Amino acid sequence: MIPPRISFNAEKLLLLALSFFAIIMTSSDGPCLAMGQGNNNNATIIGVNIGVVLDLETRGAQMGLSCINMSLSDFYSSNPSYKTRLVLNVRDSKQDEVAAAAAALDLIKNKQVQAIIGPEGLVQGDFIIDLGNKSHVPIISFSATNPSLRSIRSPYFVRAVQNDSSQVNAISAVIQAFGWKEAVLIYVDNEFGESIIPSLTYALREVSTQVPYRSIISPSATDDQILEELYKLMTMQTRVFIVHMLPTLGSRLFAKAKEVGMMSEGYVWILTNGITDRLSSVVSSVVTSSMQGVLGIRTYIPNTPNLDNFMFRWKMKFQQDNPSILNPTLNIFGYRAYDATRALAMAIEEMGATNFTFQMLNASTNATDLDSIGVSQNGQKLLQELANMMFTGLTGNFKLVSGQLESSVLQIVNINGNAARGVGFWTQENGLLRDLNSFNASKYSTSKSNLGPIIWPGDTTYFPKGWEIPTNGKRLKILVPVKVGFSQFVKVTQDPSTNTFQVTGYCIDIFRAVIEKLPYAIAYDLIPFALPNGIKAGNYNDMIDQVFYQNYDAIVGDTTITANRSLYVDFTLPYTESGVAMLVPYKDSKSKNGWVFLKPLTWDLWLTTGCFFVFIALVVWILEHQINEDFRGPAAHQVGTSFWFSFSTIVFAQRERIFSNLARFVVIVWVFVVLILTQSYTASLSSLLVVQNLQPTVTNMDWLLKSGEKVGYLDSSFVYEMLKQMKFDDSRLISYQSPEECDALLSNGSTKGGIAAAVDEVPYIKLVLSKYCNKYTMIPTFKTAGFGFVFRKGSPLVPDISQAILNVTEGRKMMEIENAWFPSQTNCLDSTNSISSNRLGLDNFWGLFLIAGVAAVLALLIFMVMFIKRNWHIITSSSGSFWEKTIALGRQFHQRDLNSHTFRKARFRDRSMEDGGNVTATIETLEDSNFPPSPSSDSSQIDNVLTNEQGSPSAEQGLSNYIDERYPKIAINVELTNVNC
């Protein structure tokens, strides 16, 4: 329910009375006014003069003044105990800068106002701000949004509204979200329009969006002049327009844009808050007929019950005061006026019962009015109170930062029907948001998915790509290089009779194939980069400069993509193979190296193989020494036999027999390793002897740099700068212009005035190889991006051209073009064969050596365990030191293992032969035995158990006694059979 209020006429009379008493009290102690607060208590009410300078003939000023009066009425009615009252002194600036300045001077000099509310714009306000700075009177504006430099320099200017620059990042975020690379700025030709342009252009550049054109429209432009400018915009490729002007001119602009068809599908219109914050003042018929699908940025005002109540009360009051105005509208500036007035009233109250006076300056008799104005004694304190003021106003939090209202949330709107529909928000911390409850405190987003559905011009929901090739637009001017050699890439032929040029070549055919893949037609002219006499006008960097300075639109040719060039122009995706390589002659070094047999294996593999031969020899000797006579005898004999056995496995010529199963296991694994090594060595050596003829004369760039040899490069190529950066001296660099000239230089060599190597890009190198493939080879050196088409920075054609390049390179068309300009040579050697070393290294065989090593170590461990177990009585004997026990074990290892079946059978066979016959012994094992029967083997005669025929036991008795003593748990049946020869 709305509380009862006094009528507007009563308020008017009260304000007039306050003003009258304030004027009277000025001659004494100041504008103090005594007002009764009740029947019993009297309180002193201090009236404080405040100036208001507005264009009272405009609807916006009338709305602002109404909100100012309502703010004071609401504030003092809710705070009746406050001791101060603002006394408004209203002046009409009459939409004139001089009148506004005179009104402000009168208020400061004659009324000694403590602050001035207004003016509406800084067009009128520059002089008023200077007056406020001179007299220390704060100038508070609720509608001056343009960021003037003069206002920034004045500490006494308070902007109770956000300036226009606060929205530029929101606009750039929308542009970035949809990926538009160009945007045309359309703005009014006055201070309001121009003030935002520098910051807006910078914000767009930060998101890689260019401004190819600025359309400036006069505030007094006729309809024909607006149409002329729109027709000019229609001839451009860009279809994204950012409009910054006031609704009066903006409504005319959109009406004419609708008339010429620029509100149809494919166009993008983005409004600044210059129109969207005042959209209610635009004629509704213009909105519904000419502004459908337009995007806009406006200040977000949260819908609260307090705001709704104020709007209802304001509408009633405004209609009472202005009965001739039907359906009045309220916009953001009315809210700002309300909040700014409240802030000023609160600041004055916080200052308390201060003597609100001016200090008058001593002026000469010839002084002007400016020289005779006084200085407010409370201006600085009032500024401080305003800076500290914080409260919740109609539009949200009110807080001044550096003399202007703190930045708040901006809303992205889409005009549909007769109103603007919100599709998202933008905040300085989080970027684009679908709603204010979904913010992420750690992430700034420019994703279009954070915006709601948008209906674009033409009543479509598909967002425009932002540019088109106009049917009546200009043709693209495309530069092509003029080349002396390598004409397969680009060839320019001049017709002397008609003085016209014909351009052909591999790059040209690729470009034409790409243009055919585009979903739209592009009109273009290929213009040779040549002087009138047909000679080339410069190098590739010079052509890049021409595009950078916008003299031409693009470059089509064999232009290499480099990082430095990409700073000035945009490149499409590459359409050729990338890289820089060396072209070097072959050298014939067959049969000139007597140590070629060592090259198949690297030194670490040779060393590892030799060490393993020695290691295997040692392992076999340890395992066979006790049981094999071939590994016994003098030390030299043992070493020689062990090494002979190990190294003879290379050709599998070992003749020594192996008796130990552990040694057999080790040898089998090692023979497998040797087999793999020898086969690989044979294959590598054979390959090396064949490839030896294809070795290049130069293998790497470092050797070329240190050798002092001369180097060739293609004339006008970027390779020259690259070689200079690598510290190649100019005296060593020789340019060539054709494959034939390159062949001649390489054939002569560096010593005869030629070159040792040519450094160039891979496509050029392959072209030379296609003609001289039997003489040269290619050594890859550096990575580059390849050839690409060049366009202006930010050109919207680049993404579509790049996509079309992918379609061409992945299809059959690319192969057809390559075969047409670079036919393959069937009589050439395979120049793509790797010239790198075919040597085998340890990395190829470490797994084999690991297996052999593990097998040998495992066999040694098993042997050591068995040996220690058999001689455990030596280790456990109480007598002797550790060293003596070790020596005893060594002696035991050096002795023959008489328990080995090899020695037992040798003795048995020798004894039987002495008796004149063969002896066959069959041993039946009844219990487990550590030495099961094994095949007989040759051995020396040992007479320690069996005795001879001189009074000794017989052979069968001796064998039986021996076995019974050593193996009492084994029952043995011996059958002797004498076989007579």
BELLINRA-V755109 format. One record per residue. N is the residue number from 1. BURIAL is # if it has 24 or more other ideal C-beta (glycine too) atoms within 12 Angstrom, else .. Layout:
# BELLINRA-V755109
<<N,BURIAL> <N,BURIAL>>
This chain:
# BELLINRA-V755109
<<1,.> <2,.> <3,.> <4,.> <5,.> <6,.> <7,.> <8,.> <9,.> <10,.> <11,#> <12,.> <13,.> <14,#> <15,#> <16,.> <17,.> <18,#> <19,#> <20,.> <21,#> <22,#> <23,.> <24,.> <25,#> <26,#> <27,.> <28,.> <29,.> <30,#> <31,#> <32,#> <33,#> <34,.> <35,#> <36,.> <37,.> <38,.> <39,.> <40,.> <41,.> <42,.> <43,.> <44,.> <45,#> <46,#> <47,#> <48,#> <49,#> <50,#> <51,#> <52,#> <53,#> <54,#> <55,#> <56,#> <57,.> <58,#> <59,#> <60,#> <61,#> <62,#> <63,#> <64,#> <65,#> <66,#> <67,#> <68,#> <69,#> <70,#> <71,#> <72,#> <73,#> <74,#> <75,#> <76,#> <77,.> <78,.> <79,.> <80,.> <81,.> <82,#> <83,#> <84,#> <85,#> <86,#> <87,#> <88,#> <89,#> <90,#> <91,#> <92,#> <93,#> <94,.> <95,.> <96,.> <97,#> <98,.> <99,#> <100,#> <101,#> <102,#> <103,#> <104,#> <105,#> <106,#> <107,#> <108,#> <109,#> <110,.> <111,#> <112,#> <113,#> <114,#> <115,#> <116,#> <117,#> <118,#> <119,#> <120,#> <121,#> <122,#> <123,#> <124,#> <125,#> <126,#> <127,#> <128,#> <129,#> <130,#> <131,#> <132,#> <133,#> <134,#> <135,#> <136,#> <137,#> <138,#> <139,#> <140,#> <141,#> <142,#> <143,#> <144,#> <145,#> <146,#> <147,#> <148,#> <149,.> <150,#> <151,#> <152,.> <153,.> <154,#> <155,#> <156,#> <157,#> <158,#> <159,#> <160,#> <161,#> <162,#> <163,#> <164,#> <165,#> <166,#> <167,#> <168,#> <169,#> <170,#> <171,#> <172,#> <173,#> <174,#> <175,#> <176,#> <177,#> <178,#> <179,#> <180,#> <181,#> <182,#> <183,#> <184,#> <185,#> <186,#> <187,#> <188,#> <189,.> <190,#> <191,#> <192,#> <193,#> <194,#> <195,#> <196,#> <197,#> <198,.> <199,#> <200,#> <201,#> <202,.> <203,#> <204,#> <205,.> <206,.> <207,#> <208,.> <209,#> <210,#> <211,#> <212,#> <213,#> <214,#> <215,#> <216,#> <217,#> <218,.> <219,#> <220,.> <221,#> <222,.> <223,.> <224,.> <225,.> <226,#> <227,#> <228,.> <229,#> <230,#> <231,.> <232,#> <233,#> <234,#> <235,.> <236,#> <237,#> <238,#> <239,#> <240,#> <241,#> <242,#> <243,#> <244,#> <245,#> <246,#> <247,#> <248,#> <249,#> <250,#> <251,#> <252,#> <253,#> <254,#> <255,#> <256,#> <257,#> <258,#> <259,.> <260,#> <261,.> <262,#> <263,#> <264,#> <265,.> <266,#> <267,#> <268,#> <269,#> <270,#> <271,#> <272,#> <273,#> <274,#> <275,#> <276,#> <277,#> <278,#> <279,#> <280,#> <281,#> <282,#> <283,.> <284,.> <285,.> <286,#> <287,#> <288,.> <289,.> <290,#> <291,#> <292,#> <293,#> <294,#> <295,#> <296,#> <297,#> <298,#> <299,#> <300,#> <301,#> <302,.> <303,.> <304,.> <305,.> <306,.> <307,#> <308,.> <309,.> <310,#> <311,#> <312,.> <313,#> <314,#> <315,#> <316,.> <317,#> <318,#> <319,.> <320,.> <321,#> <322,.> <323,.> <324,.> <325,.> <326,.> <327,.> <328,#> <329,#> <330,#> <331,#> <332,#> <333,#> <334,#> <335,#> <336,#> <337,#> <338,#> <339,#> <340,#> <341,#> <342,#> <343,#> <344,#> <345,#> <346,#> <347,#> <348,#> <349,#> <350,#> <351,#> <352,.> <353,.> <354,#> <355,.> <356,#> <357,#> <358,#> <359,.> <360,.> <361,.> <362,.> <363,.> <364,.> <365,.> <366,.> <367,.> <368,.> <369,.> <370,.> <371,.> <372,.> <373,#> <374,#> <375,#> <376,#> <377,.> <378,#> <379,#> <380,.> <381,#> <382,#> <383,#> <384,.> <385,#> <386,#> <387,#> <388,.> <389,#> <390,.> <391,.> <392,.> <393,#> <394,#> <395,#> <396,#> <397,.> <398,#> <399,#> <400,#> <401,.> <402,.> <403,#> <404,#> <405,#> <406,#> <407,#> <408,#> <409,#> <410,#> <411,#> <412,#> <413,#> <414,#> <415,#> <416,#> <417,.> <418,.> <419,.> <420,#> <421,#> <422,#> <423,#> <424,#> <425,#> <426,#> <427,#> <428,.> <429,.> <430,#> <431,#> <432,#> <433,#> <434,#> <435,.> <436,.> <437,.> <438,.> <439,.> <440,.> <441,.> <442,.> <443,.> <444,.> <445,#> <446,#> <447,.> <448,#> <449,.> <450,#> <451,#> <452,#> <453,.> <454,#> <455,#> <456,#> <457,#> <458,.> <459,.> <460,.> <461,.> <462,.> <463,#> <464,#> <465,#> <466,#> <467,#> <468,#> <469,#> <470,#> <471,.> <472,.> <473,#> <474,.> <475,.> <476,#> <477,#> <478,#> <479,#> <480,#> <481,#> <482,#> <483,#> <484,#> <485,#> <486,#> <487,#> <488,#> <489,#> <490,#> <491,#> <492,#> <493,.> <494,.> <495,.> <496,.> <497,.> <498,.> <499,.> <500,.> <501,#> <502,.> <503,#> <504,#> <505,#> <506,#> <507,#> <508,#> <509,#> <510,#> <511,#> <512,#> <513,#> <514,#> <515,#> <516,.> <517,#> <518,#> <519,.> <520,.> <521,.> <522,#> <523,.> <524,#> <525,.> <526,#> <527,#> <528,#> <529,#> <530,#> <531,.> <532,.> <533,.> <534,.> <535,.> <536,#> <537,#> <538,.> <539,#> <540,#> <541,#> <542,#> <543,#> <544,#> <545,.> <546,#> <547,#> <548,#> <549,.> <550,.> <551,.> <552,#> <553,#> <554,#> <555,#> <556,#> <557,#> <558,#> <559,#> <560,#> <561,#> <562,#> <563,.> <564,.> <565,#> <566,.> <567,.> <568,#> <569,#> <570,#> <571,#> <572,#> <573,#> <574,#> <575,#> <576,#> <577,#> <578,.> <579,#> <580,#> <581,#> <582,#> <583,#> <584,#> <585,#> <586,#> <587,.> <588,.> <589,.> <590,.> <591,.> <592,.> <593,.> <594,.> <595,.> <596,.> <597,.> <598,.> <599,#> <600,#> <601,#> <602,.> <603,.> <604,.> <605,#> <606,.> <607,.> <608,#> <609,#> <610,.> <611,.> <612,#> <613,#> <614,.> <615,#> <616,#> <617,#> <618,#> <619,#> <620,#> <621,#> <622,#> <623,#> <624,#> <625,#> <626,#> <627,#> <628,#> <629,#> <630,#> <631,#> <632,#> <633,.> <634,.> <635,.> <636,.> <637,.> <638,#> <639,.> <640,.> <641,#> <642,#> <643,#> <644,#> <645,#> <646,#> <647,#> <648,#> <649,#> <650,#> <651,.> <652,.> <653,.> <654,#> <655,.> <656,#> <657,.> <658,#> <659,#> <660,#> <661,.> <662,#> <663,#> <664,.> <665,#> <666,#> <667,#> <668,.> <669,#> <670,#> <671,#> <672,.> <673,#> <674,#> <675,.> <676,.> <677,#> <678,.> <679,.> <680,#> <681,#> <682,.> <683,.> <684,#> <685,#> <686,.> <687,.> <688,#> <689,.> <690,.> <691,#> <692,#> <693,.> <694,#> <695,#> <696,#> <697,#> <698,#> <699,.> <700,.> <701,#> <702,.> <703,.> <704,#> <705,#> <706,.> <707,.> <708,.> <709,#> <710,#> <711,#> <712,#> <713,#> <714,#> <715,#> <716,#> <717,#> <718,#> <719,#> <720,#> <721,.> <722,#> <723,#> <724,.> <725,.> <726,.> <727,.> <728,#> <729,.> <730,.> <731,.> <732,#> <733,#> <734,#> <735,#> <736,#> <737,#> <738,#> <739,#> <740,.> <741,#> <742,#> <743,#> <744,#> <745,#> <746,#> <747,.> <748,.> <749,.> <750,#> <751,.> <752,.> <753,.> <754,#> <755,#> <756,#> <757,#> <758,#> <759,#> <760,#> <761,#> <762,#> <763,#> <764,#> <765,#> <766,#> <767,#> <768,#> <769,#> <770,#> <771,#> <772,#> <773,#> <774,.> <775,#> <776,#> <777,#> <778,#> <779,#> <780,#> <781,#> <782,#> <783,.> <784,#> <785,#> <786,#> <787,#> <788,#> <789,#> <790,#> <791,#> <792,#> <793,#> <794,#> <795,#> <796,#> <797,#> <798,#> <799,#> <800,#> <801,#> <802,#> <803,.> <804,#> <805,#> <806,.> <807,#> <808,#> <809,#> <810,.> <811,.> <812,.> <813,.> <814,#> <815,.> <816,.> <817,#> <818,#> <819,.> <820,.> <821,#> <822,#> <823,.> <824,.> <825,.> <826,.> <827,.> <828,.> <829,.> <830,.> <831,#> <832,.> <833,.> <834,.> <835,#> <836,.> <837,.> <838,#> <839,#> <840,#> <841,.> <842,.> <843,.> <844,.> <845,#> <846,.> <847,.> <848,#> <849,#> <850,.> <851,.> <852,#> <853,#> <854,.> <855,#> <856,#> <857,.> <858,.> <859,#> <860,#> <861,.> <862,.> <863,#> <864,.> <865,.> <866,#> <867,#> <868,.> <869,.> <870,.> <871,#> <872,.> <873,.> <874,#> <875,.> <876,.> <877,.> <878,.> <879,.> <880,.> <881,.> <882,.> <883,.> <884,.> <885,.> <886,.> <887,.> <888,.> <889,#> <890,.> <891,.> <892,.> <893,#> <894,.> <895,.> <896,#> <897,#> <898,#> <899,#> <900,#> <901,#> <902,#> <903,#> <904,#> <905,#> <906,#> <907,#> <908,#> <909,#> <910,#> <911,#> <912,#> <913,.> <914,.> <915,.> <916,.> <917,.> <918,.> <919,#> <920,.> <921,#> <922,.> <923,#> <924,.> <925,.> <926,.> <927,.> <928,.> <929,.> <930,.> <931,.> <932,.> <933,.> <934,.> <935,.> <936,.> <937,#> <938,.> <939,#> <940,.> <941,.> <942,#> <943,.> <944,.> <945,#> <946,#> <947,.> <948,.> <949,.> <950,.> <951,.> <952,.> <953,.> <954,.> <955,#> <956,#> <957,.> <958,#> <959,#> <960,#> <961,.> <962,#> <963,#> <964,.> <965,.> <966,.> <967,.> <968,.> <969,.> <970,#> <971,.> <972,#> <973,.> <974,#> <975,.> <976,.> <977,.> <978,.> <979,.> <980,.> <981,.>>
